[in-house]
Amino acid sequence: QRTKTFRTRKDARAWLTTTRSKVDRGNYVRPGKETVDTHLDSWLESKRLAGKRPATMRCYADALRPVRTLLGTKPLQALKAEDVETVKAAMLNGTARRIGTEGKSLSARTVNLMLGTLRQALDQAVRRGKVIRNVAALVDHAAGEARPGAAWSPAEAAAFKAVAGWDRLHAAWLFTCCGLRRGEVLGLEWDRDVDLDGATVTVTVSRTSVGGEIVEGPPKTRRGARTLPLDAAMVAALRRLRQRQSEERLAAGPAYEGSEGKVVVDEIGRPPRPEWYSDMFAKIARQAEVPVIRLHDARHTSVTIMRSLGIAAHVVAAWHGHDEAVMARTYTHTYLDEMRYAAQRLADNS
């Protein structure tokens, strides 16, 4: 039981009337001392328990870091829209920057990621009766959102693949050009995922880097776990890579470390770090004299090429393992024959 003291009976009656009115309207919140930091810890833990991937959890934590730095000790119930505006302004003028050139503003995309994540966290506070309203929802997004990712033309994609054909990991680059995510390519294993006789590859594991540590887990979305057909060129490239790895294993002897059977390994069987794979992608792009786009934009390229070829939208989405919510709103069942057709059209036109 809590008690509250007032100077006069009139003050007490006024408080009681106001409180009863708030209760009747459903917007009464019992006073609390929880800080912004404490609530964000609670929200992050609820996301972890809900099964969010380590990479997603890291994104949440990074997005909220400016909020914690500037507002972490502030009582949650005292948080105002003006406070969130202060964080937004500090990010845009560079005073909230943790790394890089001091005073250089953070991008609108980074600011909006902070706002979106904070809104999610404060939505939970509203639902749990900690605060009356979500003050982050009262703050406008930063203008100047980053432009969508770039994409190669079919000719540029073909030029990249021509140069990549001379690389030891030619098969891996073909997977990248066909729209597999970086983590999906690096997570592939010969015995578990690759069926050369059946000409299919199954995406079951994603290998990513989170905070400098290598993490293996399920694909990014439920739709990310998928089986894709392989065209003849991809099967041939995979057979060459497996033969080469067998020769490297014999040459290295006891020094060979490839016990996991990963498809993408170095000459002594060690899986590369994801960052190295991205660096090699950029190196081959420069050698091919094509624009050095982000590795993830190779995925955007394959989507663009497939759509330009008239391949059905639901096939393109299923091929790339798009988010299940998008699939449910837009697409229907995809048949393996349609996927094989998509694979061949993509191979013939890039």
C-alpha positions in Angstrom: 0.0 0.0 0.0 1.3 3.5 -0.9 0.4 6.7 0.8 0.6 10.3 -0.5 0.7 13.5 1.6 -0.8 16.8 0.6 -0.6 20.3 2.2 -4.3 20.7 2.2 -7.5 18.7 2.0 -8.4 20.6 -1.2 -5.1 19.5 -2.8 -5.8 15.9 -1.8 -9.3 16.0 -3.3 -8.0 17.5 -6.5 -5.4 14.8 -6.9 -8.0 12.1 -6.2 -10.4 13.5 -8.7 -7.7 13.8 -11.4 -6.5 10.2 -10.7 -10.0 8.7 -10.8 -10.6 10.5 -14.1 -7.4 9.0 -15.6 -8.4 5.6 -14.4 -11.8 5.9 -15.9 -10.2 7.0 -19.2 -7.7 4.1 -19.1 -4.6 6.3 -19.1 -3.5 6.1 -15.5 0.1 5.0 -15.0 1.3 4.3 -11.5 4.4 6.5 -10.7 7.6 4.5 -11.0 11.4 5.1 -10.8 12.5 3.0 -13.7 15.1 4.7 -15.9 15.3 4.7 -19.7 18.4 2.4 -19.5 16.5 -0.1 -17.3 13.6 -0.3 -19.6 15.8 -0.7 -22.7 17.6 -3.6 -20.9 14.2 -5.2 -20.3 13.1 -4.7 -23.9 16.3 -6.1 -25.3 16.0 -9.2 -23.1 12.4 -9.8 -24.2 13.7 -9.7 -27.8 16.4 -12.2 -27.0 14.0 -14.5 -25.4 11.7 -14.2 -28.4 14.5 -15.8 -30.5 15.9 -12.8 -32.3 19.2 -13.5 -34.1 22.5 -12.3 -32.5 23.0 -10.0 -35.5 19.6 -8.5 -35.0 20.2 -8.0 -31.3 23.5 -6.3 -32.1 21.7 -3.9 -34.5 19.1 -3.1 -31.8 21.9 -2.4 -29.2 23.9 -0.2 -31.7 20.8 1.8 -32.7 19.9 2.5 -29.1 23.4 3.5 -28.0 23.0 7.3 -28.5 19.7 7.1 -26.5 21.5 5.4 -23.6 24.4 7.8 -23.7 22.3 10.9 -23.6 19.1 9.8 -21.8 19.9 6.5 -20.1 19.7 7.8 -16.5 16.6 9.8 -17.1 13.4 8.4 -15.4 11.3 6.6 -18.1 8.1 8.4 -17.1 9.9 11.8 -17.4 10.9 11.2 -21.0 9.6 13.8 -23.4 9.5 14.1 -27.2 11.9 17.0 -26.8 14.4 14.6 -25.2 14.3 12.4 -28.2 14.6 15.4 -30.5 17.8 16.2 -28.6 19.2 12.8 -29.4 18.2 13.2 -33.1 19.9 16.6 -33.3 23.1 15.3 -31.6 23.3 12.5 -34.2 22.7 14.8 -37.1 25.2 17.4 -36.0 27.9 14.8 -35.2 28.1 15.3 -31.4 26.7 11.8 -30.8 29.2 10.1 -33.1 31.2 7.3 -31.4 33.7 6.7 -34.2 34.9 8.4 -37.3 35.4 12.2 -37.9 34.3 14.2 -34.9 31.5 16.6 -35.7 30.6 14.7 -38.9 26.9 14.1 -39.0 25.5 10.6 -38.9 23.3 9.6 -41.9 19.5 10.0 -41.9 19.3 6.2 -42.2 21.2 5.8 -38.9 19.1 8.4 -37.2 15.9 6.8 -38.4 17.0 3.4 -37.3 17.5 4.8 -33.8 14.0 6.3 -33.9 12.4 3.1 -35.2 14.1 1.0 -32.6 13.2 3.4 -29.7 9.6 3.4 -30.9 9.5 -0.4 -30.6 10.9 -0.3 -27.1 8.5 2.5 -25.9 5.5 0.7 -27.5 6.2 -2.1 -25.1 6.4 0.4 -22.2 2.9 1.7 -23.2 1.5 -1.9 -23.4 2.9 -2.8 -20.0 1.5 0.3 -18.4 4.8 2.0 -17.6 4.1 5.2 -19.6 1.0 6.8 -21.1 2.2 7.5 -24.6 5.1 6.7 -26.9 7.0 10.0 -27.1 9.3 8.7 -29.8 6.3 8.4 -32.1 5.9 12.2 -31.9 9.3 12.8 -33.5 9.5 13.0 -37.2 12.0 10.9 -39.2 15.2 12.6 -40.4 15.0 13.8 -44.0 17.4 12.5 -46.7 17.1 8.8 -46.2 19.9 6.9 -48.0 19.1 5.9 -51.6 18.3 2.3 -52.3 21.2 -0.1 -53.1 22.8 -0.1 -56.4 22.6 -2.9 -59.0 24.7 -4.0 -61.9 23.4 -4.2 -65.4 23.3 -7.7 -67.0 26.4 -6.9 -68.9 28.3 -5.8 -65.7 27.1 -8.9 -63.9 28.4 -11.0 -66.8 31.8 -9.2 -66.7 32.1 -9.9 -63.0 31.4 -13.6 -63.5 33.8 -13.8 -66.4 36.7 -12.6 -64.1 35.5 -14.6 -61.2 35.7 -17.7 -63.4 39.5 -17.6 -62.9 39.2 -17.4 -59.1 39.6 -20.5 -56.9 36.1 -19.8 -55.4 34.4 -19.4 -58.7 31.4 -21.5 -57.4 30.9 -19.3 -54.4 30.8 -16.1 -56.6 28.2 -17.8 -58.8 26.0 -18.3 -55.7 26.5 -14.6 -54.8 25.5 -13.5 -58.3 22.4 -15.7 -58.0 21.3 -13.8 -55.0 22.3 -15.8 -52.0 23.2 -13.7 -48.9 26.8 -13.7 -47.8 26.1 -15.7 -44.7 24.2 -18.2 -46.7 27.1 -18.8 -49.1 29.6 -19.1 -46.2 27.3 -21.5 -44.3 27.1 -24.1 -47.0 28.4 -27.6 -46.3 29.1 -30.2 -49.0 27.4 -33.3 -47.4 24.5 -31.5 -45.8 23.5 -28.8 -48.4 24.9 -29.7 -51.9 23.4 -32.4 -54.1 25.5 -32.4 -57.3 23.7 -35.4 -58.7 20.3 -33.9 -58.1 21.6 -30.4 -59.1 20.2 -28.6 -56.0 21.6 -26.6 -53.1 19.7 -26.2 -49.8 20.2 -23.2 -47.6 20.0 -24.3 -44.0 22.7 -22.2 -42.1 23.9 -18.7 -42.1 27.5 -17.9 -41.0 27.8 -14.2 -39.9 30.0 -12.0 -37.9 28.5 -10.3 -34.8 30.7 -8.0 -32.8 33.8 -9.6 -34.3 32.6 -13.1 -33.3 31.6 -15.8 -35.9 28.0 -16.9 -35.3 26.2 -19.7 -37.1 22.5 -20.1 -37.0 19.4 -20.5 -39.2 18.9 -18.2 -42.2 17.7 -14.6 -41.7 14.0 -15.5 -42.2 11.9 -18.7 -42.2 11.7 -18.3 -46.0 15.5 -18.1 -46.1 15.6 -21.9 -45.6 15.1 -23.1 -49.1 16.2 -25.5 -51.8 17.3 -24.0 -55.1 18.1 -25.8 -58.5 21.5 -25.5 -60.0 22.2 -24.9 -63.6 24.9 -26.9 -65.5 27.5 -24.1 -65.1 27.1 -24.0 -61.3 27.2 -27.8 -61.0 30.4 -27.9 -63.0 32.0 -25.1 -60.9 31.1 -26.9 -57.7 32.6 -30.2 -59.0 35.8 -28.4 -59.9 36.0 -26.7 -56.4 35.4 -30.0 -54.6 38.1 -31.7 -56.7 40.5 -28.9 -55.9 39.8 -29.1 -52.2 40.5 -32.9 -52.3 43.8 -32.2 -53.9 44.6 -29.4 -51.3 43.6 -31.8 -48.5 46.1 -34.4 -49.7 48.9 -31.8 -50.2 48.4 -30.2 -46.8 48.2 -33.5 -44.9 47.8 -33.1 -41.1 47.8 -29.3 -41.5 44.5 -29.4 -43.3 41.7 -28.1 -40.9 38.6 -28.6 -43.0 36.8 -31.1 -40.7 33.4 -29.3 -41.0 33.2 -29.8 -44.8 32.4 -26.2 -45.6 32.1 -25.3 -49.3 33.9 -22.0 -48.9 37.3 -22.6 -47.3 40.9 -21.6 -47.9 43.7 -23.8 -49.1 44.0 -25.6 -45.8 40.3 -25.9 -45.1 39.7 -22.9 -42.9 36.4 -21.0 -43.4 37.1 -17.3 -44.2 35.7 -14.4 -42.2 32.7 -12.8 -43.7 34.6 -9.5 -44.0 37.3 -11.2 -46.1 34.7 -12.5 -48.5 33.3 -9.0 -49.0 36.8 -7.6 -49.6 37.4 -10.3 -52.2 34.1 -9.4 -53.9 35.2 -5.8 -54.2 38.7 -6.9 -55.5 37.2 -9.0 -58.3 34.8 -6.2 -59.2 37.7 -3.8 -59.7 39.5 -6.4 -61.8 36.4 -6.8 -63.9 36.2 -2.9 -64.2 32.6 -2.8 -63.1 31.2 -0.5 -60.3 32.3 -1.7 -56.8 28.9 -2.2 -55.3 28.2 -3.7 -51.9 28.2 -7.5 -51.9 24.6 -7.4 -50.7 23.8 -5.4 -53.9 24.7 -8.5 -56.0 21.5 -9.9 -54.5 19.6 -6.8 -55.6 21.1 -7.3 -59.0 19.8 -10.8 -59.4 16.3 -9.6 -58.3 16.4 -6.8 -60.9 17.6 -9.1 -63.7 15.0 -11.8 -62.9 12.2 -9.2 -62.8 13.4 -7.7 -66.1 13.2 -11.1 -67.7 9.5 -11.4 -66.8 10.0 -14.1 -64.1 6.9 -14.2 -61.9 7.2 -12.1 -58.7 6.4 -14.9 -56.4 9.2 -17.0 -57.9 11.7 -14.2 -57.5 10.7 -13.8 -53.9 10.9 -17.5 -53.1 14.3 -17.8 -54.9 15.7 -15.0 -52.7 14.1 -16.2 -49.4 12.2 -13.0 -48.9 10.5 -12.3 -45.6 7.5 -14.5 -44.9 5.2 -11.5 -44.2 6.0 -10.1 -47.6 5.4 -13.5 -49.2 2.0 -14.0 -47.3 0.8 -10.6 -48.5 1.9 -10.9 -52.1 2.7 -14.4 -53.3 1.4 -18.0 -53.6 3.0 -21.4 -53.9 6.2 -21.8 -56.0 6.9 -24.9 -58.0 10.3 -26.4 -58.5 9.9 -26.3 -62.3 9.3 -22.6 -62.1 12.5 -22.3 -60.0 14.5 -24.2 -62.5 13.2 -21.9 -65.3 14.3 -18.9 -63.2 17.7 -20.4 -62.7 18.2 -21.0 -66.4 17.0 -17.6 -67.4 19.3 -15.9 -64.9 22.3 -18.0 -66.1 21.5 -17.2 -69.8 21.2 -13.4 -69.2 24.1 -12.5 -67.0 
